[in-house]
Amino acid sequence: MRFSVIIAFIFLIFLMVDARPNQNSLISAISSHHRETRAAKIKRRKLHSHHNPGNSDLYRNLQLRSLGF
């Protein structure tokens, strides 16, 4: 029991050390790539929201308000 706790603690320390922003670490590379793609998705959604205004919350709220809700 105590041995597995020690192993888990060492692994947790390794993850915390590995999450520091250096470009060589695999975990930080994956997380920064994920963050960039998420930001790109949000930017693309904002950019194309005027093509399909039914998707935006503001337009939906205005529609509901005009219907009397």
C-alpha positions in Angstrom: 0.0 0.0 0.0 2.7 2.5 1.0 4.8 1.5 -2.0 2.0 2.4 -4.5 1.5 5.7 -2.8 5.2 6.5 -3.1 5.1 5.5 -6.8 2.1 7.7 -7.4 3.7 10.6 -5.6 6.9 10.3 -7.7 4.8 10.1 -10.9 2.8 13.2 -9.8 6.1 15.1 -9.2 7.3 14.0 -12.7 4.1 15.3 -14.2 4.4 18.7 -12.4 8.1 19.0 -13.5 7.2 17.9 -17.0 4.4 20.5 -17.3 6.8 23.4 -17.1 7.0 25.3 -20.4 10.0 23.9 -22.1 9.7 22.8 -25.7 11.4 19.4 -25.3 8.7 17.9 -23.0 6.0 15.9 -24.7 3.2 16.8 -22.3 3.7 20.6 -22.7 4.0 20.2 -26.5 0.6 18.3 -26.6 -1.1 20.8 -24.2 0.2 23.8 -26.1 -1.0 22.3 -29.4 -4.4 21.6 -27.9 -4.6 25.2 -26.6 -3.7 26.6 -30.0 -6.3 24.5 -31.8 -8.9 25.5 -29.3 -8.1 29.1 -29.8 -8.2 28.7 -33.5 -11.6 27.0 -33.2 -13.0 29.9 -31.2 -11.6 32.4 -33.6 -13.0 30.6 -36.6 -16.4 30.4 -34.9 -16.4 34.1 -34.2 -15.2 34.8 -37.8 -18.0 32.8 -39.4 -20.8 33.6 -37.0 -22.2 36.2 -39.4 -22.7 33.6 -42.1 -25.0 31.6 -39.9 -26.4 34.0 -37.3 -28.8 31.4 -35.9 -25.8 29.9 -34.1 -24.9 32.9 -32.0 -26.4 33.4 -28.6 -27.0 37.1 -29.1 -29.1 36.5 -32.1 -31.0 33.7 -30.4 -31.7 36.0 -27.4 -33.0 38.7 -29.7 -35.2 36.2 -31.4 -36.6 35.0 -28.1 -37.1 38.6 -26.9 -39.0 39.5 -30.1 -41.3 36.5 -29.5 -42.1 37.8 -26.0 -40.0 35.5 -23.8 
